[in-house]
Amino acid sequence: MADLVVRSRRVVTPEGERAAAVLVGEGRITAVLPYGAGAGTAEDVDLGDTALLPGLVDTHVHVNEPGRTEWEGFATATRAAAAGGVTTIIDMPLNSLPPTVTGEALRIKRAAAAGQCHVDVGFWGGAIPGNAADLPGLHAAGVFGFKAFLADSGVPEFPPVDADQLATAMNAVDALFVVHAEDPDHLRDAASSPAYADFLASRPEGAEHAAVATAIAVARAAGRRVHILHLSAATALPLIAQARAEGVRVTAETCPHYLTLDAAGIPDGATEFKCCPPIRDTANADRLWEALADGLITCVVSDHSPCTPDLKRRDTGDFAAAWGGIASVQLGLPVIWTAARDRGHTLADVVRWMARRPADLVGLRNKGRITPGADADLVAFEPDAEFVVDAHALHHKNPVTPYAGKRLRGVVRTTWLRGRAVTGDRAGGTFLSIDEES
């Protein structure tokens, strides 16, 4: 039985793009039939040449609730996600208060999120010095794995771990560890300056290279999976390739800003471009694109990390003092599609990078793909439509963005979560855990 059919001449399935009719019943895809097949459903939506994609899965989002809800919150972050075609997010364990480093903190976060979410939401736990004993319980309670910083996180309640402490955490629980890989011994204090080049020089490629090597070495010794978060420095790619060839279970992600923005084009005082690790040059971005095409980098996620405008120091333009984070959960799809198309990539490539592989990373095999049995998380996407980014039209709480004024290609028309339209003000998300088949 089906209660919805969505037809498109451009349905992006795991086998490629084709004309099809996607039947939905009780929140799941029940069949993928020829475009003109009869369905007899209560609702029949024909998109014509508008593409139908699976809902994106963003495994790197900072919602910041509870505790720093003036920065962001579940209602605004998930509304922005739905508007951007993202139907599942995995929330990072910081910058909420308390951070998600104990079972009680996870309970508090879930209570804060209840009834507010427009898309499905899961949670990462955090590995910090001294909480190794809490990790098995957190994992059993449903977190997808554990985030650790090898350098200062920017908030005092989530301190970094060194190699020995990371090893202690990995040996405490058989789980996926996701690592912010910058080595503090290679970082320099940035002097107060409005010049982006001064900030960039304080976080050199060598900091990422050394930290990636550390994360791989610890994972190799512990026999654990490790995932390198927001890879910016292409110089670390050979380390990942070699470790993978040697059997280490290591994967890596990158973000839209590292693939599409250029350090040389960042104006003085434009602190909306600050993030850690930093945006580098176009030659570096070219190598990241090559690694993405080759499968060495497995996925593209947002690292959505907003804050209040005052913390971005937009009044002074001081990169050293500004909060490091780029908020782009609503814009990731058109940002990547615009650049990917210009490089000869297809919608199927973008779906693989932003939907299927992030879902696979966290074990959500019924997310991120249009196939019978999967959740009916769907996106009507107009790939040829263009728009100019208006920050005030964005749904996250503090719409500061480095993409303001940029012309992008690709517009999300409708997002369905398990067969129910969730764009606009309609909430419908649920919590996900590692024990669920989504």
FENURVEN-V833085 format. One record per pair of residues at least 6 apart in sequence whose ideal C-beta (glycine too) atoms are under 8 Angstrom apart, sorted by the first residue. I is the first residue (numbers start at 1). J is the second residue. Records with the same first field share a line. If there is no record, write none. Layout:
# FENURVEN-V833085
I=J + J
This chain:
# FENURVEN-V833085
1=25 + 26 + 30
2=23 + 24 + 25 + 30 + 31 + 39 + 40 + 41
3=24 + 25 + 26 + 41 + 42 + 43 + 419
4=23 + 24 + 25 + 41 + 42 + 43 + 44 + 45 + 376 + 416 + 419
5=21 + 22 + 23 + 24 + 39 + 41 + 43 + 44 + 45
6=21 + 22 + 24 + 45 + 47 + 52 + 378 + 380 + 416
7=20 + 21 + 22 + 35 + 36 + 44 + 45 + 46 + 47
8=19 + 20 + 22 + 35 + 46 + 47 + 48 + 49 + 50 + 51 + 52 + 380
9=19 + 35 + 47 + 48 + 49
10=17 + 18 + 19 + 49 + 50 + 51 + 52 + 347 + 383
11=17 + 18 + 19 + 20 + 22 + 32 + 51 + 52 + 370
12=51 + 52 + 53 + 54 + 347 + 348 + 351 + 370
13=20 + 32 + 369 + 370 + 371
14=356 + 369 + 370 + 371
16=348
17=51 + 346 + 347 + 348
19=34 + 35
20=32 + 33 + 34 + 35 + 52
21=32 + 33 + 34 + 35 + 36 + 37 + 39
22=29 + 31 + 32 + 52 + 370 + 376 + 378
23=29 + 30 + 31 + 32 + 33 + 39 + 41
24=30 + 376 + 378 + 416 + 419
25=419
26=419
27=375 + 376 + 418 + 419 + 420
28=366 + 373 + 374 + 375 + 376 + 418 + 419
29=370 + 371 + 372 + 373 + 374 + 375 + 376
30=372
31=372
32=370 + 371 + 372
33=39
45=380
47=380 + 413
50=380 + 381 + 382 + 413
51=347 + 380 + 381 + 382 + 383
52=370 + 378 + 379 + 380 + 381
53=85 + 347 + 351 + 355 + 370 + 378 + 379 + 381
54=351 + 355 + 356 + 367 + 368 + 369 + 370 + 374 + 377 + 378 + 379
55=85 + 86 + 87 + 88 + 119 + 355 + 367 + 368 + 375 + 377 + 378 + 379 + 415 + 416 + 417
56=84 + 85 + 86 + 87 + 88 + 332 + 333 + 354 + 355 + 358 + 368 + 379
57=86 + 87 + 88 + 89 + 90 + 354 + 355 + 356 + 358 + 359 + 362 + 364 + 367 + 368
58=81 + 86 + 88 + 89 + 90 + 301 + 302 + 304 + 329 + 332 + 354 + 358
59=89 + 90 + 144 + 253 + 299 + 301 + 358 + 361 + 362
60=90 + 92 + 229 + 230 + 253 + 255 + 301 + 302 + 303 + 304
61=77 + 81 + 89 + 90 + 91 + 92 + 301 + 302 + 303 + 304 + 329
62=72 + 91 + 92 + 94 + 95 + 303 + 304 + 305 + 306 + 325
63=72 + 73 + 74 + 77 + 89 + 91 + 92 + 96 + 113
64=71 + 72 + 73 + 95 + 96 + 306
65=72 + 73 + 74 + 96 + 109 + 112 + 113
66=96 + 97 + 108 + 109 + 112
67=95 + 96 + 97 + 98
68=95 + 96 + 97
70=308 + 397
71=95 + 306 + 307 + 308 + 311 + 397 + 398
72=304 + 306 + 307 + 327 + 396 + 397 + 398
73=116 + 397
74=112 + 113 + 116 + 117 + 121
75=116 + 117 + 118 + 427
76=395 + 396 + 397
77=89 + 304 + 329 + 396 + 397
78=89 + 116 + 117 + 118 + 119 + 121 + 427 + 429
79=118 + 395 + 425
80=304 + 329 + 330 + 394 + 395 + 396
81=87 + 89 + 118 + 119 + 329 + 330
82=118 + 119 + 415 + 417 + 422 + 423
83=330 + 395 + 412 + 415 + 423
84=329 + 330 + 331 + 332 + 333 + 412
85=333 + 379 + 381 + 412 + 415
86=119 + 302 + 329 + 332 + 333
87=119 + 120 + 367 + 375 + 377 + 379 + 415 + 416 + 417 + 422
88=119 + 120 + 121 + 122 + 359 + 364 + 367 + 368 + 377 + 432 + 438
89=119 + 120 + 121 + 122 + 329
90=121 + 122 + 123 + 124 + 144 + 362
91=100 + 109 + 121 + 122 + 123 + 124
92=124 + 147
93=99 + 100 + 101 + 123 + 124 + 125 + 126 + 146 + 147 + 158
94=100 + 126 + 147 + 153 + 155 + 157 + 158
95=154 + 155 + 158 + 305
96=109 + 112
97=157
98=104 + 105 + 108 + 157
99=105 + 126 + 128 + 155 + 157 + 158
100=106 + 109 + 123 + 124 + 125 + 126 + 138 + 143
101=125 + 126 + 127 + 128 + 131 + 134 + 138 + 158
102=131 + 134 + 137 + 138
103=134 + 137 + 138 + 141
106=123 + 125 + 138 + 141 + 142 + 143
107=141
109=123
110=123 + 431
113=121 + 431
115=427
116=427
117=427 + 428 + 429 + 430
118=417 + 422 + 426 + 427 + 428 + 429
119=417 + 422 + 428 + 429
120=367 + 377 + 417 + 429 + 430 + 431 + 432 + 438
121=429 + 430 + 431 + 432
122=142 + 143 + 144 + 362 + 364 + 431 + 432 + 433
123=142 + 143 + 144 + 431 + 433
124=143 + 144 + 145 + 146 + 147 + 178
125=135 + 138 + 139 + 143 + 145 + 146 + 147
126=146 + 147 + 148 + 158
127=135 + 146 + 147 + 148 + 161 + 165 + 166 + 169 + 177
128=148 + 158 + 159 + 160 + 161
129=159 + 161 + 165
131=169
132=168 + 169 + 171 + 172
133=172
135=146 + 169 + 172 + 173 + 175
136=172 + 173
138=146
139=145 + 146 + 173 + 175 + 434
141=433
142=431 + 432 + 433 + 434 + 435
143=433 + 434
144=176 + 362 + 363 + 433 + 434
145=175 + 176 + 177 + 178 + 225 + 227 + 362
146=169 + 173 + 175 + 176 + 177 + 178
147=177 + 178 + 179 + 180 + 229
148=160 + 161 + 166 + 169 + 177 + 178 + 179 + 180
149=158 + 159 + 160 + 161 + 179 + 180
150=160 + 161 + 162 + 166 + 179 + 180 + 181 + 182 + 183 + 184 + 211 + 214 + 215
151=160 + 180 + 182 + 183 + 184 + 187 + 207 + 211
152=159 + 160 + 184
153=159 + 160 + 180
154=276 + 323 + 324
160=184
161=169
163=214 + 217 + 218
166=177 + 179 + 214 + 215 + 218
167=218 + 221 + 222
169=177
170=177 + 218 + 219 + 222 + 224
171=222
174=224
175=224 + 225
176=224 + 225 + 226 + 227 + 361 + 362
177=215 + 219 + 224 + 225 + 226 + 227
178=226 + 227 + 228 + 229
179=211 + 215 + 226 + 227 + 228 + 229
180=229 + 230
181=208 + 211 + 212 + 214 + 215 + 228 + 229 + 231 + 236
182=203 + 207 + 208 + 211 + 276 + 277
183=206 + 207 + 208 + 210 + 211 + 214
184=207
185=210
186=204 + 206 + 207 + 210
187=202 + 203 + 207
188=201 + 202 + 203
189=202 + 320
190=198 + 199 + 201 + 202 + 203 + 319 + 320
191=198 + 320
192=318 + 320 + 321
193=199 + 318 + 319 + 320
194=268 + 269 + 316 + 317 + 318 + 319
195=268 + 319
196=263 + 266 + 267 + 268 + 270 + 273 + 274 + 319
197=263
198=319 + 320
199=274 + 278 + 319 + 320
200=263 + 278 + 279 + 280
202=320
203=276 + 277 + 278
205=233 + 234 + 235 + 236 + 280 + 284
206=235
207=233 + 277
208=231 + 232 + 233 + 235 + 236 + 277
209=233 + 235 + 236 + 239
212=228 + 231 + 236 + 239 + 240
213=236 + 239
215=226 + 228 + 250
216=226 + 239 + 240 + 243 + 248 + 250
218=226
219=225 + 226 + 248 + 249 + 250
220=243 + 246 + 248
224=249
225=249 + 250 + 251
226=248 + 249 + 250 + 251
227=250 + 251 + 252 + 253 + 361
228=236 + 240 + 250 + 251 + 252 + 253
229=253 + 303
230=253 + 254 + 255 + 258 + 275 + 277 + 301 + 303
231=237 + 252 + 253 + 254 + 258 + 277 + 288 + 297
232=254 + 258 + 277 + 278 + 279 + 280 + 284
233=277 + 280 + 284
234=280 + 284 + 287 + 288 + 291
237=252 + 287 + 291 + 296 + 297
240=250 + 252 + 296
241=296
243=250
244=250 + 296
251=298 + 299 + 361
252=291 + 296 + 297 + 298
253=297 + 298 + 299 + 300 + 301 + 358 + 361
254=288 + 292 + 297 + 300
255=300 + 301 + 302 + 303 + 326 + 328
256=300 + 302 + 328 + 331 + 332 + 335 + 336
257=273 + 275 + 279 + 303 + 326 + 328 + 402
258=279 + 280 + 284 + 285 + 288
259=285 + 288 + 289 + 292 + 300 + 336 + 339
260=285 + 335 + 336 + 338 + 339
261=273 + 279 + 285 + 402
262=279 + 281 + 282 + 285
263=278 + 279 + 280 + 281
264=281 + 282
266=273 + 279
268=317
269=316 + 317
270=317 + 402
271=312 + 313 + 314 + 317 + 318 + 319 + 322
272=312 + 314 + 326 + 400 + 401 + 402 + 404
273=279 + 326 + 402
274=312 + 319 + 322 + 323 + 324 + 325 + 326
275=303 + 305 + 324 + 325 + 326
276=324
288=297
289=343
291=297
292=300 + 353
293=345 + 349
298=353 + 357 + 361
299=353 + 354 + 357 + 358 + 361
300=332 + 336 + 353 + 354
301=332 + 354 + 358
302=326 + 328 + 329 + 332
303=325 + 326 + 328
304=326 + 327 + 328 + 329 + 396
305=324 + 325 + 326 + 327
306=325 + 327 + 396 + 397 + 398 + 400
307=323 + 325 + 398 + 400
308=398
309=398 + 400
311=322 + 323
312=322 + 323 + 400
313=319 + 321 + 322 + 323
314=322 + 400
326=401 + 402
327=394 + 396 + 398 + 399 + 400 + 401
328=335 + 401 + 403
329=396
330=394 + 395 + 396
331=389 + 394 + 401 + 403 + 408
332=354
333=350 + 354 + 379 + 381 + 410 + 412
334=387 + 408 + 409 + 410 + 411 + 412
335=403 + 408
336=350 + 353 + 354
337=347 + 350 + 383 + 408 + 409 + 410
338=408 + 409 + 410
340=346 + 349 + 350
341=383 + 409
347=381 + 383
351=368
355=367 + 368 + 369
356=368 + 369
357=368
358=368
359=365 + 367 + 368 + 369 + 438
360=368
362=434
363=434
364=432 + 438
365=437 + 438
366=373 + 374 + 375 + 437 + 438
367=374 + 375 + 377 + 438
368=377
370=378
375=418 + 438
376=416 + 418 + 419
377=416 + 417 + 418
378=415 + 416 + 419
379=412 + 414 + 415 + 416
380=412 + 413 + 414 + 415
381=410 + 411 + 412 + 413
382=410 + 411 + 412 + 413
383=409 + 410
384=409
385=409 + 410 + 411
386=407 + 408 + 409 + 411
387=407 + 408 + 411
388=405 + 406 + 407 + 408
389=401 + 403 + 404 + 405 + 406 + 407 + 408
390=404
391=399 + 400 + 401 + 404
392=399
393=399
394=401
412=423
414=421 + 423
415=421 + 422 + 423
416=422
417=428 + 429
418=428
420=426 + 428
422=428 + 429
432=438
